[in-house]
Amino acid sequence: MEPPVFASTVGQIVERSARRTPDRVALTFGDRSWTYRELDRATGRVAAGLLALGLSHGDRVAAYGKNSDAYLLLFLGCARAGLVHVPVNFNTFGAELAYLLTQSEPAAVFSDQALRTHVDALNLGGSRTFDEVLAWATGDGVVHRETGVADDDLVQLLYTSGTTSQPKGAMLTHRALVHEYASCIAALDLRPDDVPLHALPLYHSAQMHVFLMPGLAVGTTNHLLEAPVADEILRRVPRDGITSLFFPPTVWVGLGNHPGVADADLSSLRRAYYGASIMPVPVLEKWQKLLPQVGFYNCFGQSEIGPLATVLRPEEHAARPDSIGRPVLFVEARVVDSDMNDVSLGEVVYRSPQLCRGYWGKPEETAEAFAGGWFHSGDLVRVDSDGYLFVVDRIKDVVNTGGVLVASREVEDALYAHPAVAEVAVVGLPDPRWIEAIAAVVVPRGEVTPDELIAFARERLAAHKVPKTVHLIEALPKNPSGKLLKRELRQRFGGSGSALG
């Protein structure tokens, strides 16, 4: 049975690009290179291999590995075969891995060979490796053509990062992701002659669904790295003529502090994207001076919406460098209070064909998230008269100090202005007097004391926003996609009783 004539599925993305530009290089990884024709055929062979295992339409297939061409091909093969891909953070193991591989109920689990022992230890069955995927892709087996896949079928369970609570599997359809890809292409100015470098984990929605898949949809030549290693990034940009990079602010901070960045040849870059967490304005300004020929884009959203919801474009940065921009093509947004009244400061809520159907196996959480007919983001934002949005904080990260709400971002931006601060995260810690006391956790790049940083903040912030304590540490806890894990900081310092860390 041929696909419905009006369908638009994820499995057709590479096929369409292969018809337009079959001989253009679609993807490189390590010493392997795939043209669009080769990637399309490989996708069909992987789909056939999966179905030959006895998997049926709608079965979940878990992917537990680092970046590789085989990782991408498993996702594409699942989509074409009518299966549901379940990306799993490769840093998880033990009880957390057991939760993900039990809650999603996968019929098969593919892992890197080095990670397979973590899967086998759970005795869940269905354990295979990405070596098998690569063998299918490079072999001469049957090429499966998509049949019976509807655009309202599920294609991925995208688990939330779990930085504040237990992960939830957002149920994304083909239709949702294809709409999201179109939004990305329009808002981020993606073009066939782009040469992007993809270094963040593909299990994370931003790298896969904002950059790699939309890039494949328009026919770009994509270079894939296993991890965002600064030396390799600085080497590959001039070697491969890389035109665009995407990193979360934490990676941009680390790359900016790298000793080789001042002498690196970054002249081929035309666009720089950031997102996944809030970019401190001082860090953005530093990169804008370093790369004056580059247009910067602030990308904002969350897993449940595919994940791109808003974008601040390069021409909009001068007037509003701290804004997350306005909604993308297929997203409608409002800022509301707890009664769903429109306000200038409140929670941003969304309506969009990009949105997930809800959370896998969690009807109560789904009902709560979609209360009032809009998806509730959990982000506290303000909106100006022109419709530009500004993140104040995650609602759960706002510090209630003495009954006054303080945005952690405002305190972080003030401390980032100190030359000895490489990275900073601000959290609220339990306090008998203040309810929550503002605490700053700082990674220093030079000699500095907590007292000096508190005095520095006092010169720039209202008294109630000045940190009560400053803790100096060697590195902030982050997940592999670069998101700060503030819950770990609250756990670590919440009961320390230390004034200076």
Secondary structure, 3 states (H helix, E strand, C coil): CCCCCCCCCCCHHHHHHHHHCCCCEEEEECCEEEEHHHHHHHHHHHHHHHHHCCCCCCCEEEEECCCCHHHHHHHHHHHHHCCEEEECCCCCCHHHHHHHHHHCCEEEEEECHHHHHHHHCCCCCCEEEHHHHHHHHHCCCCCCCCCCCCCCCEEEEEECCCCCCCCCEEEEEHHHHHHHHHHHHHHCCCCCCCCEEECCCCCCHHHHHHHHHHHHHHCCCEEECCCCCHHHHHHHHHHHCCCEEEECHHHHHHHHCCCCCCCCCCCCCCEEEEECCCCCHHHHHHHHHHCCCCEEEEEEECHHHCCEEEEECHHHCCCCCCCCEEECCCCEEEEECCCCCECCEEEEEEECCCCCCCECCCHHHHHHHCHHHCEEEEEEEEECCCCCEEEEEEHHHCEEECCEEECHHHHHHHHHCCCCEEEEEEEEEEECCCEEEEEEEEEECCCCCHHHHHHHHHCCCCHHHCCCEEEECCCCCECCCCCECHHHHHHHHCCCCCCCC
